[in-house]
Amino acid sequence: MPLLSDLSAPEDLANLTDKELDHLCHQIRQFLIEKVSATGGHLGPNLGVVELTMAIHRVFDSPQDPILFDTGHISYVHKILTGRHAQFDTLRQAGGLSGYPSRDESPHDWLESSHASAALSWGAGMAEAFHLRGDPHTVVVVVGDGALTGGMAWEALNNIAVHKDLRIVVVVNDNGRSYTPTVGGLAKRLAGIRTDRRYDPTLDVVKTVVQKTPVVGKPTYELLHGLKVGLKDILTPQGLFSDLDLKYIGPVNGHHLNSIEIALTQAKQYDGPVIVHCITKKGHGYSEAEQNEEDRHHAVDAMSTVDEAAPSHPSWTSVFSTAMLDLARDDSRIVALSAAMVNPVGLGPMAQAFPGRVFDVGIAEQHAIASAAGMAMAGLKPVVAIYSTFLNRGFDQMLMDVALHQLPVTFVLDRAGITGPDGASHHGIWDLAILGSIPQMRVAIPRDGETLVATLNEAISDDQHPTALRFPRGEAPKRRAPVRQVGSIDVMAEEDNPTVSIIAYGPLVGLGCEIGQELTKRSIPNRVVDPVWALPISDDLLELSGDSHIVVTLEDGIDQGGIGQKVHVGLHNHGSAAHVISYAVPTAFIAQGSREKILADLGFTTSAIVDRVVENLP
């Protein structure tokens, strides 16, 4: 029997027997369970696409035939089949294998953006370029049914449908889930196929026909397509995809390798766009994942090799979750929206208690934000809770639908700042620059659980402005009480006639206090302040800090357009001669690694900052 370690390229699959391929699929599943449990990562989705990915690589000629994944977290099997299995011990580690496709790793990786619903547009553009250049290769787009809840996917399909000569095969990986079960009308339509009692016996007939078809003289596309049209008409009259006038093969059992290969071969032979609809099961082959009804082990944390104490403080997300539930009980006008991430952002308890007031819109941030604007206009108090990195997708709606109309929508941004192992596409470092460019927007950065609750209450009570809160992944620090307040500013530590003012935001307040203590040891008087409400920059902050010789700002967002730049301009406009030293994340794509290590590498350490302050003292 072939061993997984023997694989170095997709062409190694070409001459394997059915028995050898089945054995290899089993090996890959066991390999994924072992390796991903150790490093952390997207386990369930990849267990569900083992046969599907193998079939794609046996039928198509990667990398000449580009294979695009939407989203990229289902690319682990693709990485294994393209010779990267030996690197899986480094998955999602600093300097190691990315958890998403990466052009630096392999020529087989074309598209490394991991935000959903965009790959069909990429595929359409690439197929159009191939057509214009006379390139005969086919573009393959593997798109999950969860990604099809995003409007951009349907914009792409709408355009693909009118270009009949594009060589593009759209493989719909239909497992009924994104993070949790897929929502919306599309989900109900596809579920109608998966759950129809006629589906299994009819599919068995198709499988039998496929298996008995000799290799020489395989059925033409028209014959197989005709069979599938008949099946589709039985199960879903006026089928979803044929209504777009797109050729359709399916549904195909996504865990039966031979069936998938036949369908993909016929799709490849057709000189135009084809959709191949594959039914898969998230977590397939791993009973623990299959029985997990919440998310089928969508993503697992790294397994610890030592005994670890229980977390000493609740997570930021859990603090928000409890606060939202309490607020919702007290005010029936409060509603919440999320984009296919209700549980990860902490809205699960509210959804259970008030199911009619929590809206999962699917992977559709733009719709979520514009819909929240409509809710606010009609008298509700909407809270849009999403990961910080996904806020980028809804900028126009924040600007033109929320802020232009001065609507009191509250944005709660989880996983803000440097987030760690998911890398460049998932660091939440763009939000402060984006939010800071929106008129009327107020932004709070809580430093601990208590300030999170307080700022959330204030944000939802604000009937005049859009507001936003941001916090990182992980535990919320223990409470830090201010020594006094100056207007809206919390003064965390203070000496007479401070030479240095340290302005620290959110979870970096702890670092700011450590810097202040070290400066005190060196007899350098200083003040440490937390503005809490970071944007817009307040006059209280500028007046309080402007008399110092040096002002240090600490933020975990990008430097260009960040808070530090705004403080610098504000001090100058107030006539302050203070020298501003801004610590922020470079405006760059930051690779994966732990939050602590990345920030340290960027200079966010007490010793480095104190040394720089000392160098700039008058």
Secondary structure, 3 states (H helix, E strand, C coil): CCCHHHCCCHHHHCCCCHHHHHHHHHHHHHHHHHHHHHHCECCHHHHCCHHHHHHHHHHCCCCCCCEEEECHHHCHHHHHHHHHHHHHHHCCCCCCCCCCCCCCCCCCCCCCCCCCCCHHHHHHHHHHHHHHHCCCCCEEEEEECCHHHCHHHHHHHHHHCCCCCCCEEEEEEECCECCCECCCHHHHHHHHHHHCCCHHHHHHHHHHHHHHCCCCCCCCHHHHHHHHHHHHHHHCCCCCCHHHCCEEEEEEECCCHHHHHHHHHHHHHCCCCEEEEEECCCCCCCHHHHCCCCCCCCCECCCCCCCCCCCCCCEHHHHHHHHHHHHHHHCCCEEEEECCCCCCCCCHHHHHHCHHHEEECCCCHHHHHHHHHHHHHCCCEEEEEEEHHHHHHHHHHHHHHHHCCCCCCEEEEECCECCCCCCCCCCECCHHHHHCCCCCCEEECCCCHHHHHHHHHHHHHCCCCCEEEECCCCECCCCCCCCEEECCEEEEEECCCCCEEEEECHHHHHHHHHHHHHHHHCCCCEEEEECCEEECCCHHHHHHHCCCCEEEEEEEEECCCCHHHHHHHHHHHCCCCCEEEEEEECCCCCCCCCHHHHHHHCCCCHHHHHHHHHHCCC
